[in-house]
Amino acid sequence: MGILVSKHTRVSPFSKIGKLSVIGLIVSLSSAYISTIWAVYMDSFVNSIIFVGILSSILTVISFLSYFFFIPLIEKSDKGKIFSCTLFLFIISYILFAINHNFYLFLVLAVVITILFTLRITSFGIMVRDNSKDKEVSNNEGIIYTFINLAWVVGPLVAGFVASELGINWVFLLSALFLSFGLIIFKVSNINDINGKKRVDKNILKNFIEFFKNKERVYAYILGGGVNLWWGLIYLFIPLMIIRSHLGELWVGYFLFGVAVPLILFQYVFAKLAGKHGFKKLFITGYLLISILAFACFFISNIYIILSLLVLASIGMAMLESTTEAYFFDILKKKEKYRFYGPYNTAIDSGNLIGKLSGSLLLIFLPFNFLFLLFGGFMFALFLISFKTKNIIESRGK
């Protein structure tokens, strides 16, 4: 029996990619629980959409710097050990979140998990790449992201229900429990990744400059950042809009469930298309679709229609999420991934920072619906940048 991804492809659950898919699913369930209530949890301390956005932006800057700071550690260390250590520390942090009512302790813990996230995502991503053949990168990224997004279908519904019925603190405990399962399965799977470089790159400024000297890496970085810029709208501002519309935490869960459904249905299909026919058309189509739907939301006052259009926009995200990362790996030379994958992941923070900070500043002067014009404009700019990318086709070789 294999893990069924499509009618054409089966992935053995005993292969390393199969194991990483299951682990990614379990760990992402924990992340989905937290992300569903995170903005609402922060708002419970500060009671301000603007301050929530600014605080999130500060944490994003910390994350950005962490990716560069930890390059030497990623290059020389066993990525499996890094991954398991971060899971353990996340478990402890989430338990502390569950029992904490002090704002300053919250700030400390928020910084800690922000730094841990950079190590977790980098170590996991490299393990996926190191266990993928060159012609299977987009295919395996599609598989991994399909399982991850399955968690984002189920997770928001569960978290919304638990938060509504029992309280937000119980969501943190549930997340810690699932991370414990993930850690146990990862240790039993015995996945290690000692590949790396003997000579590590310790100069943070040099690493920064070298990464951005290559225009192809810059285009990949911008497009990857665009994905996370959009998620900043979806996971930070829209849940607060829902709450202030008096729909409650459960509706946040419904919405985030709906957002993830198109990713599950289409992401692997688009990843296969990218591997066979190239990435460029997917980038162009995906960003154009999202920009059109975002602009449409500006002209609509009915919250249910707005939420429905944002769910449809996830079809465009299905064209982009796994393919932007696969494209980045495809333009790298063999050993460059250990040095540059961490910096590439700062695109998560750059996109989030631009989205959160610009959105927060806009709300100081303009009503909430102008956010849709802002994010629609960002997406249209990325649609234009997509024309600059190479049309790499993995099935033909690089």
C-alpha positions as CSV (number, residue, x, y, z in Angstrom):
1,M,0.0,0.0,0.0
2,G,1.2,3.5,-0.7
3,I,0.1,7.0,0.2
4,L,-2.3,7.9,-2.6
5,V,-1.6,11.4,-4.0
6,S,-3.3,11.1,-7.4
7,K,-4.5,8.3,-9.5
8,H,-1.1,8.2,-11.3
9,T,1.2,8.4,-8.3
10,R,1.7,6.5,-5.1
11,V,4.3,7.3,-2.5
12,S,5.4,4.5,-0.2
13,P,4.8,5.4,3.5
14,F,8.1,3.6,4.2
15,S,10.1,5.9,1.9
16,K,11.8,8.9,3.4
17,I,9.5,11.3,1.5
18,G,6.5,9.2,2.7
19,K,7.7,9.5,6.3
20,L,8.4,13.2,6.0
21,S,4.9,13.7,4.5
22,V,3.3,12.1,7.5
23,I,5.5,14.0,9.9
24,G,4.8,17.2,8.0
25,L,1.1,16.6,8.3
26,I,1.2,16.1,12.1
27,V,3.5,19.0,12.8
28,S,1.4,21.3,10.5
29,L,-1.7,20.3,12.3
30,S,-0.1,21.9,15.4
31,S,0.9,25.0,13.4
32,A,-2.7,25.3,11.9
33,Y,-4.2,25.2,15.4
34,I,-1.9,28.0,16.6
35,S,-2.2,30.2,13.4
36,T,-6.0,30.0,13.7
37,I,-6.1,31.7,17.1
38,W,-2.7,33.6,17.1
39,A,-4.0,37.0,15.9
40,V,-7.0,36.7,18.3
41,Y,-4.6,35.7,21.1
42,M,-2.4,38.7,20.5
43,D,-5.4,40.9,20.3
44,S,-6.5,39.8,23.7
45,F,-3.4,41.4,25.2
46,V,-3.4,44.7,23.2
47,N,-7.0,45.1,21.9
48,S,-5.8,46.9,18.7
49,I,-5.6,45.6,15.1
50,I,-2.9,48.2,14.4
51,F,-0.7,47.1,17.3
52,V,-1.2,43.4,16.5
53,G,0.1,44.2,13.0
54,I,3.1,46.2,14.4
55,L,4.0,43.5,16.9
56,S,3.8,40.8,14.3
57,S,6.1,42.9,12.1
58,I,8.7,43.1,14.9
59,L,8.6,39.4,15.3
60,T,9.0,39.0,11.5
61,V,12.2,41.1,11.6
62,I,13.6,38.8,14.3
63,S,12.8,35.8,12.2
64,F,14.4,37.4,9.1
65,L,17.7,38.0,11.0
66,S,17.6,34.5,12.5
67,Y,17.7,32.8,9.1
68,F,21.1,34.4,8.3
69,F,22.4,34.0,11.8
70,F,21.9,30.2,11.7
71,I,23.5,29.5,8.3
72,P,26.6,28.0,9.9
73,L,24.6,25.7,12.1
74,I,22.5,24.5,9.2
75,E,25.5,23.9,7.0
76,K,27.5,21.8,9.5
77,S,24.8,20.1,11.6
78,D,22.5,17.0,11.3
79,K,19.3,18.5,10.1
80,G,17.3,15.7,11.7
81,K,18.7,16.6,15.2
82,I,18.0,20.3,14.6
83,F,14.4,19.4,13.6
84,S,13.8,17.2,16.6
85,C,15.2,19.7,19.1
86,T,13.0,22.5,17.8
87,L,9.9,20.3,18.1
88,F,10.8,19.6,21.8
89,L,11.3,23.3,22.5
90,F,8.0,24.1,20.7
91,I,6.2,21.7,23.0
92,I,7.6,23.4,26.1
93,S,6.8,26.8,24.8
94,Y,3.2,26.0,23.9
95,I,2.6,24.6,27.4
96,L,3.9,27.8,28.8
97,F,1.6,29.8,26.5
98,A,-1.4,27.8,27.8
99,I,-0.8,28.8,31.4
100,N,0.5,32.3,30.9
101,H,-1.5,35.5,31.5
102,N,1.4,37.9,31.6
103,F,2.1,40.2,28.6
104,Y,5.8,40.3,29.0
105,L,6.2,36.6,29.3
106,F,4.1,36.3,26.2
107,L,6.6,38.6,24.4
108,V,9.5,36.4,25.5
109,L,7.8,33.2,24.4
110,A,6.8,34.8,21.1
111,V,10.4,35.7,20.3
112,V,11.5,32.1,21.2
113,I,9.1,30.4,18.9
114,T,9.8,32.8,16.2
115,I,13.5,31.8,16.3
116,L,12.6,28.1,16.6
117,F,10.4,28.3,13.5
118,T,13.3,29.5,11.3
119,L,15.3,26.4,12.4
120,R,12.4,24.0,12.0
121,I,11.3,25.1,8.5
122,T,14.9,25.2,7.2
123,S,15.9,21.8,8.5
124,F,12.7,20.2,7.3
125,G,12.9,21.8,3.8
126,I,16.5,20.6,3.3
127,M,15.7,17.1,4.4
128,V,13.0,17.0,1.8
129,R,15.4,18.3,-0.9
130,D,18.2,15.9,0.1
131,N,15.8,13.0,-0.3
132,S,14.6,14.0,-3.7
133,K,16.1,13.3,-7.1
134,D,16.7,16.3,-9.3
135,K,13.8,15.4,-11.6
136,E,11.4,14.8,-8.7
137,V,11.8,18.1,-6.8
138,S,8.5,19.7,-7.9
139,N,6.7,16.4,-7.6
140,N,8.0,15.8,-4.0
141,E,7.4,19.4,-3.0
142,G,3.8,19.0,-4.3
143,I,3.4,15.8,-2.2
144,I,4.8,17.4,0.9
145,Y,2.7,20.5,0.5
146,T,-0.5,18.5,-0.2
147,F,-0.1,16.7,3.2
148,I,0.8,20.0,4.9
149,N,-2.2,21.7,3.5
150,L,-4.4,18.8,4.5
151,A,-3.5,19.9,8.1
152,W,-4.6,23.4,7.2
153,V,-8.0,22.0,6.1
154,V,-8.7,20.2,9.4
155,G,-6.7,22.3,11.8
156,P,-8.7,25.6,11.6
157,L,-12.0,23.8,12.2
158,V,-10.7,21.9,15.2
159,A,-9.0,25.0,16.6
160,G,-12.0,27.2,16.0
161,F,-14.3,24.7,17.8
162,V,-11.8,24.2,20.8
163,A,-11.3,28.0,21.2
164,S,-15.1,28.6,21.0
165,E,-16.0,25.8,23.5
166,L,-13.0,25.6,25.9
167,G,-10.9,28.7,25.4
168,I,-7.8,29.6,23.5
169,N,-5.4,28.2,26.1
170,W,-6.7,24.7,25.3
171,V,-5.6,25.2,21.7
172,F,-2.0,25.6,22.8
173,L,-2.2,22.4,24.8
174,L,-3.7,20.5,21.9
175,S,-0.8,21.9,19.7
176,A,1.7,20.6,22.2
177,L,0.1,17.2,22.2
178,F,0.3,16.9,18.4
179,L,3.9,18.1,18.3
180,S,4.7,15.3,20.8
181,F,3.2,12.8,18.4
182,G,5.2,14.3,15.6
183,L,8.4,14.2,17.6
184,I,7.9,10.5,18.5
185,I,7.2,9.5,15.0
186,F,10.2,11.4,13.7
187,K,12.5,9.8,16.2
188,V,11.1,6.3,15.4
189,S,11.5,7.0,11.6
190,N,15.2,7.5,12.2
191,I,15.6,10.1,9.5
192,N,19.0,11.9,9.7
193,D,20.6,14.3,7.3
194,I,24.3,14.9,7.9
195,N,24.9,16.3,4.4
196,G,26.4,19.7,4.5
197,K,29.6,21.6,4.0
198,K,32.9,21.2,5.8
199,R,33.7,24.8,5.4
200,V,30.9,26.9,6.8
201,D,30.0,30.5,5.8
202,K,30.0,32.5,9.0
203,N,30.0,36.1,7.6
204,I,26.4,37.1,7.8
205,L,26.8,40.3,5.7
206,K,28.7,38.4,3.0
207,N,26.0,35.7,2.9
208,F,23.4,38.4,2.5
209,I,25.2,40.1,-0.3
210,E,26.1,36.9,-2.1
211,F,22.5,35.7,-2.0
212,F,21.1,38.8,-3.6
213,K,23.9,39.2,-6.2
214,N,22.2,36.6,-8.4
215,K,19.1,38.0,-10.2
216,E,17.5,34.5,-10.6
217,R,17.7,34.0,-6.9
218,V,16.2,37.5,-6.4
219,Y,13.2,36.7,-8.7
220,A,12.6,33.4,-6.9
221,Y,12.9,35.2,-3.6
222,I,10.3,37.9,-4.5
223,L,7.8,35.4,-5.9
224,G,8.2,33.2,-2.8
225,G,7.8,36.3,-0.6
226,G,4.6,37.1,-2.5
227,V,3.0,33.9,-1.3
228,N,3.7,34.7,2.3
229,L,2.6,38.4,1.8
230,W,-0.9,37.1,0.8
231,W,-1.0,34.7,3.8
232,G,-0.4,37.7,6.0
233,L,-3.7,39.1,4.9
234,I,-5.5,35.8,5.2
235,Y,-4.2,34.7,8.6
236,L,-3.8,38.1,10.4
237,F,-6.2,40.7,9.1
238,I,-9.2,38.6,8.0
239,P,-9.6,36.7,11.3
240,L,-9.8,40.1,13.0
241,M,-12.3,41.3,10.5
242,I,-14.4,38.2,11.2
243,I,-14.3,38.7,14.9
244,R,-15.2,42.4,14.7
245,S,-18.1,41.4,12.4
246,H,-19.4,39.4,15.5
247,L,-19.1,36.0,13.7
248,G,-16.9,34.5,16.4
249,E,-13.9,32.2,16.5
250,L,-15.8,29.3,14.9
251,W,-16.2,31.3,11.7
252,V,-12.5,32.0,11.7
253,G,-12.1,28.2,11.6
254,Y,-14.7,27.8,8.8
255,F,-12.9,30.5,6.7
256,L,-9.4,29.0,7.1
257,F,-10.8,25.6,6.4
258,G,-12.3,26.9,3.1
259,V,-9.0,28.6,2.2
260,A,-7.1,25.4,2.5
261,V,-9.5,23.2,0.5
262,P,-8.3,24.4,-3.0
263,L,-4.7,23.8,-2.0
264,I,-5.5,20.2,-1.2
265,L,-7.5,19.7,-4.4
266,F,-5.1,21.4,-6.9
267,Q,-1.6,21.8,-5.4
268,Y,-0.2,18.5,-6.4
269,V,-1.8,18.8,-9.9
270,F,-0.1,22.1,-10.5
271,A,3.2,20.8,-9.1
272,K,3.1,18.0,-11.6
273,L,2.3,20.5,-14.4
274,A,5.3,22.6,-13.4
275,G,7.6,19.6,-13.5
276,K,6.4,18.7,-17.0
277,H,5.7,22.0,-18.6
278,G,7.6,24.6,-16.6
279,F,6.9,27.1,-13.8
280,K,6.5,30.4,-15.6
281,K,2.9,30.2,-16.8
282,L,1.8,29.0,-13.3
283,F,3.4,32.0,-11.7
284,I,1.8,34.4,-14.1
285,T,-1.7,32.8,-13.9
286,G,-1.6,32.4,-10.2
287,Y,-0.7,35.9,-9.3
288,L,-3.1,37.4,-11.9
289,L,-6.1,35.4,-10.5
290,I,-5.3,36.5,-6.9
291,S,-5.0,40.1,-7.8
292,I,-8.3,40.2,-9.7
293,L,-10.2,38.6,-6.8
294,A,-8.5,40.9,-4.2
295,F,-9.6,44.0,-6.2
296,A,-13.1,42.6,-6.5
297,C,-13.3,42.3,-2.7
298,F,-12.8,46.1,-2.4
299,F,-16.1,46.8,-4.1
300,I,-18.2,44.3,-2.0
301,S,-19.7,45.0,1.4
302,N,-21.1,41.5,2.1
303,I,-18.7,39.7,4.4
304,Y,-19.8,36.3,3.2
305,I,-19.1,37.1,-0.4
306,I,-15.7,38.6,0.5
307,L,-14.8,35.4,2.4
308,S,-15.9,33.3,-0.6
309,L,-13.8,35.3,-3.1
310,L,-10.8,34.9,-0.8
311,V,-11.4,31.1,-0.7
312,L,-11.4,31.1,-4.5
313,A,-8.1,33.0,-4.5
314,S,-6.5,29.9,-3.0
315,I,-6.7,28.3,-6.4
316,G,-4.1,30.8,-7.4
317,M,-2.1,30.0,-4.3
318,A,-2.2,26.3,-5.2
319,M,-0.3,27.3,-8.4
320,L,2.3,29.1,-6.4
321,E,3.0,27.7,-2.9
322,S,5.0,24.6,-3.6
323,T,6.2,25.6,-7.1
324,T,8.0,28.7,-5.9
325,E,10.1,26.7,-3.5
326,A,10.7,23.9,-6.1
327,Y,11.8,26.6,-8.6
328,F,14.3,28.0,-6.1
329,F,15.9,24.6,-5.6
330,D,16.0,24.1,-9.3
331,I,18.0,27.2,-10.0
332,L,20.6,26.4,-7.3
333,K,23.9,24.5,-7.7
334,K,24.2,21.3,-5.7
335,K,25.8,22.6,-2.5
336,E,24.3,26.0,-2.6
337,K,21.1,24.8,-0.8
338,Y,22.9,24.5,2.5
339,R,24.0,28.1,2.3
340,F,21.1,29.8,0.6
341,Y,17.9,27.9,1.6
342,G,17.9,29.6,5.0
343,P,18.2,33.0,3.4
344,Y,15.6,32.1,0.8
345,N,13.2,31.4,3.7
346,T,13.5,35.0,4.8
347,A,11.1,35.5,1.9
348,I,8.5,34.3,4.4
349,D,9.4,37.1,6.7
350,S,9.9,39.7,4.0
351,G,6.5,39.0,2.6
352,N,4.8,38.9,6.0
353,L,6.6,42.0,7.1
354,I,5.6,44.0,4.0
355,G,2.0,42.7,4.3
356,K,1.5,43.2,8.0
357,L,3.3,46.5,8.3
358,S,1.9,48.2,5.2
359,G,-1.6,46.9,6.2
360,S,-1.3,48.2,9.7
361,L,-0.1,51.6,8.5
362,L,-2.9,51.8,6.0
363,L,-5.5,51.1,8.7
364,I,-4.3,54.2,10.6
365,F,-5.7,56.4,7.8
366,L,-8.2,54.3,5.7
367,P,-11.1,51.9,6.3
368,F,-10.5,48.1,6.3
369,N,-11.7,47.5,2.8
370,F,-8.8,49.4,1.4
371,L,-6.6,46.5,2.4
372,F,-8.0,44.6,-0.6
373,L,-6.7,47.4,-2.9
374,L,-3.3,47.2,-1.2
375,F,-2.9,43.5,-1.5
376,G,-4.5,43.4,-5.0
377,G,-1.8,45.9,-6.0
378,F,0.9,43.7,-4.5
379,M,-0.3,40.7,-6.3
380,F,-0.5,42.5,-9.7
381,A,3.1,43.6,-9.3
382,L,4.1,40.0,-8.7
383,F,2.2,39.0,-11.8
384,L,4.4,41.4,-13.8
385,I,7.6,40.1,-12.1
386,S,6.6,36.5,-13.0
387,F,7.5,37.3,-16.7
388,K,11.1,37.6,-15.6
389,T,11.5,34.0,-14.5
390,K,13.1,31.1,-16.4
391,N,10.7,28.4,-17.6
392,I,12.6,25.5,-16.1
393,I,11.2,22.1,-17.1
394,E,12.5,19.4,-14.7
395,S,11.5,16.5,-17.0
396,R,14.0,17.7,-19.5
397,G,16.7,18.3,-17.0
398,K,18.1,21.6,-15.9
